Amino acid sequence: MRKLFLAGIIGFSMLSCSQKENVPVEETSPEKTVDAGSAKSNLSGEQIIESLDCSGCHAVNERMIGPSYQEIADKYSEKDIELLASKIIEGGSGVWGGVPMSPHPQVSKEEAKKMVEYILTLKKK
């Protein structure tokens, strides 16, 4: 009896969750629509980094799972901006050890370049 009761509850909850209610959708005018991509493109490289999950693996001056931003800045130069921007978007492995960097396909090329440009400003002098 208990199994039958639980099966009924599970079945009912699956059915109720899968049905859509007839809720009117508010129409928005084109003037009120905000493009998330353009809103993010107004951010600095540092702000874009802060808005993502980068701090889980990287810090400014301390090696964590991945290299510190200062280590990256010391290894690369402005001529490597395209390469590093691609690595942010596509991910990569092998340069800093065995742990791969996960890809960030939601980051545009422009945003990735801003991120790299910010990181390169952290080069030790």
Secondary structure, 3 states (H helix, E strand, C coil): CHHHHHHHHHHHHHHHHHCCCCCCCCCCCCCCCCCHHHHHHCCCHHHHHHHCCHHHCCCCCCCCCCCCHHHHHHHCCHHHHHHHHHHHHHCECCCCCCCCECCCCCCCHHHHHHHHHHHHCCCCC
